[in-house]
Amino acid sequence: MNSELLLQRFNTIPEDLQLQVLDYIDFLINRYKIHDKENPQEELSPEIKELLDKRIADFEKNPHKVKPWQEIEDRLLKKHKYAL
């Protein structure tokens, strides 16, 4: 695709829509694991990897302790209803 044509069309849309287009491009890059050679994705730190491994192990040992997102969201909204 001609990048100059793409840039010309991109510049014709309002700035708030340009931001949405950029968000969508980022989504597509992450969704399809497209890596920019100039900006490689950062690796997780060993500490974060260890924490995630621990959480996965905890989940696998006690899957019944997991709460659905809707339940957590409802509880937080009820608790902080005046913060919105």
ChimeraX commands (.cxc) that place a marker at each C-alpha (Angstrom):
marker #1 position 0.00,0.00,0.00 radius 0.5
marker #1 position 1.15,3.50,-0.75 radius 0.5
marker #1 position 2.03,5.03,2.61 radius 0.5
marker #1 position 1.88,8.57,1.25 radius 0.5
marker #1 position -1.74,8.09,0.14 radius 0.5
marker #1 position -2.55,6.58,3.51 radius 0.5
marker #1 position -0.97,9.53,5.32 radius 0.5
marker #1 position -2.84,12.04,3.14 radius 0.5
marker #1 position -6.17,10.41,3.95 radius 0.5
marker #1 position -5.27,10.07,7.61 radius 0.5
marker #1 position -4.56,13.81,7.79 radius 0.5
marker #1 position -8.03,14.64,6.40 radius 0.5
marker #1 position -9.89,13.21,9.39 radius 0.5
marker #1 position -10.40,15.09,12.67 radius 0.5
marker #1 position -7.75,14.68,15.36 radius 0.5
marker #1 position -10.02,12.78,17.75 radius 0.5
marker #1 position -10.67,10.21,15.00 radius 0.5
marker #1 position -6.96,10.05,14.25 radius 0.5
marker #1 position -6.40,9.00,17.86 radius 0.5
marker #1 position -9.01,6.27,17.46 radius 0.5
marker #1 position -7.28,5.07,14.29 radius 0.5
marker #1 position -3.96,4.94,16.14 radius 0.5
marker #1 position -5.57,2.98,18.98 radius 0.5
marker #1 position -6.99,0.54,16.45 radius 0.5
marker #1 position -3.61,0.14,14.77 radius 0.5
marker #1 position -2.05,-0.62,18.17 radius 0.5
marker #1 position -4.82,-3.14,18.81 radius 0.5
marker #1 position -4.14,-4.88,15.49 radius 0.5
marker #1 position -0.40,-4.96,16.14 radius 0.5
marker #1 position -0.96,-6.56,19.55 radius 0.5
marker #1 position -3.74,-8.87,18.36 radius 0.5
marker #1 position -1.71,-10.31,15.51 radius 0.5
marker #1 position 1.62,-10.11,17.30 radius 0.5
marker #1 position 3.15,-7.83,14.71 radius 0.5
marker #1 position 6.45,-6.52,16.00 radius 0.5
marker #1 position 8.03,-3.28,14.98 radius 0.5
marker #1 position 11.71,-3.93,14.29 radius 0.5
marker #1 position 12.63,-0.40,15.43 radius 0.5
marker #1 position 10.62,-0.69,18.68 radius 0.5
marker #1 position 10.74,-4.28,19.87 radius 0.5
marker #1 position 8.26,-5.23,22.57 radius 0.5
marker #1 position 9.65,-5.22,26.07 radius 0.5
marker #1 position 10.19,-8.50,27.85 radius 0.5
marker #1 position 8.59,-9.03,31.22 radius 0.5
marker #1 position 10.95,-8.66,34.13 radius 0.5
marker #1 position 11.88,-11.84,36.02 radius 0.5
marker #1 position 9.94,-10.53,39.04 radius 0.5
marker #1 position 6.75,-10.08,37.01 radius 0.5
marker #1 position 7.17,-13.49,35.38 radius 0.5
marker #1 position 7.58,-15.06,38.82 radius 0.5
marker #1 position 4.48,-13.27,40.13 radius 0.5
marker #1 position 2.40,-14.39,37.14 radius 0.5
marker #1 position 3.63,-17.98,37.49 radius 0.5
marker #1 position 2.64,-17.92,41.17 radius 0.5
marker #1 position -0.81,-16.58,40.37 radius 0.5
marker #1 position -1.35,-19.23,37.69 radius 0.5
marker #1 position -0.25,-21.95,40.13 radius 0.5
marker #1 position -2.62,-20.56,42.79 radius 0.5
marker #1 position -5.46,-20.56,40.31 radius 0.5
marker #1 position -4.75,-24.13,39.21 radius 0.5
marker #1 position -4.72,-25.31,42.85 radius 0.5
marker #1 position -7.89,-23.39,43.83 radius 0.5
marker #1 position -10.01,-22.65,40.74 radius 0.5
marker #1 position -13.12,-22.45,42.95 radius 0.5
marker #1 position -11.76,-19.30,44.62 radius 0.5
marker #1 position -11.98,-17.28,41.41 radius 0.5
marker #1 position -14.74,-14.68,41.29 radius 0.5
marker #1 position -16.40,-13.60,38.07 radius 0.5
marker #1 position -15.45,-10.16,36.83 radius 0.5
marker #1 position -19.08,-8.98,37.03 radius 0.5
marker #1 position -19.17,-9.76,40.75 radius 0.5
marker #1 position -15.97,-7.82,41.38 radius 0.5
marker #1 position -17.12,-4.88,39.29 radius 0.5
marker #1 position -20.50,-4.76,41.06 radius 0.5
marker #1 position -18.84,-4.81,44.47 radius 0.5
marker #1 position -16.40,-2.03,43.54 radius 0.5
marker #1 position -19.12,0.14,42.03 radius 0.5
marker #1 position -21.26,-0.31,45.11 radius 0.5
marker #1 position -18.35,0.47,47.43 radius 0.5
marker #1 position -17.23,3.54,45.48 radius 0.5
marker #1 position -20.57,4.71,44.08 radius 0.5
marker #1 position -19.89,8.31,45.02 radius 0.5
marker #1 position -16.45,8.35,43.39 radius 0.5
marker #1 position -17.86,8.23,39.87 radius 0.5
marker link #1:1,2 radius 0.2
marker link #1:2,3 radius 0.2
marker link #1:3,4 radius 0.2
marker link #1:4,5 radius 0.2
marker link #1:5,6 radius 0.2
marker link #1:6,7 radius 0.2
marker link #1:7,8 radius 0.2
marker link #1:8,9 radius 0.2
marker link #1:9,10 radius 0.2
marker link #1:10,11 radius 0.2
marker link #1:11,12 radius 0.2
marker link #1:12,13 radius 0.2
marker link #1:13,14 radius 0.2
marker link #1:14,15 radius 0.2
marker link #1:15,16 radius 0.2
marker link #1:16,17 radius 0.2
marker link #1:17,18 radius 0.2
marker link #1:18,19 radius 0.2
marker link #1:19,20 radius 0.2
marker link #1:20,21 radius 0.2
marker link #1:21,22 radius 0.2
marker link #1:22,23 radius 0.2
marker link #1:23,24 radius 0.2
marker link #1:24,25 radius 0.2
marker link #1:25,26 radius 0.2
marker link #1:26,27 radius 0.2
marker link #1:27,28 radius 0.2
marker link #1:28,29 radius 0.2
marker link #1:29,30 radius 0.2
marker link #1:30,31 radius 0.2
marker link #1:31,32 radius 0.2
marker link #1:32,33 radius 0.2
marker link #1:33,34 radius 0.2
marker link #1:34,35 radius 0.2
marker link #1:35,36 radius 0.2
marker link #1:36,37 radius 0.2
marker link #1:37,38 radius 0.2
marker link #1:38,39 radius 0.2
marker link #1:39,40 radius 0.2
marker link #1:40,41 radius 0.2
marker link #1:41,42 radius 0.2
marker link #1:42,43 radius 0.2
marker link #1:43,44 radius 0.2
marker link #1:44,45 radius 0.2
marker link #1:45,46 radius 0.2
marker link #1:46,47 radius 0.2
marker link #1:47,48 radius 0.2
marker link #1:48,49 radius 0.2
marker link #1:49,50 radius 0.2
marker link #1:50,51 radius 0.2
marker link #1:51,52 radius 0.2
marker link #1:52,53 radius 0.2
marker link #1:53,54 radius 0.2
marker link #1:54,55 radius 0.2
marker link #1:55,56 radius 0.2
marker link #1:56,57 radius 0.2
marker link #1:57,58 radius 0.2
marker link #1:58,59 radius 0.2
marker link #1:59,60 radius 0.2
marker link #1:60,61 radius 0.2
marker link #1:61,62 radius 0.2
marker link #1:62,63 radius 0.2
marker link #1:63,64 radius 0.2
marker link #1:64,65 radius 0.2
marker link #1:65,66 radius 0.2
marker link #1:66,67 radius 0.2
marker link #1:67,68 radius 0.2
marker link #1:68,69 radius 0.2
marker link #1:69,70 radius 0.2
marker link #1:70,71 radius 0.2
marker link #1:71,72 radius 0.2
marker link #1:72,73 radius 0.2
marker link #1:73,74 radius 0.2
marker link #1:74,75 radius 0.2
marker link #1:75,76 radius 0.2
marker link #1:76,77 radius 0.2
marker link #1:77,78 radius 0.2
marker link #1:78,79 radius 0.2
marker link #1:79,80 radius 0.2
marker link #1:80,81 radius 0.2
marker link #1:81,82 radius 0.2
marker link #1:82,83 radius 0.2
marker link #1:83,84 radius 0.2
view
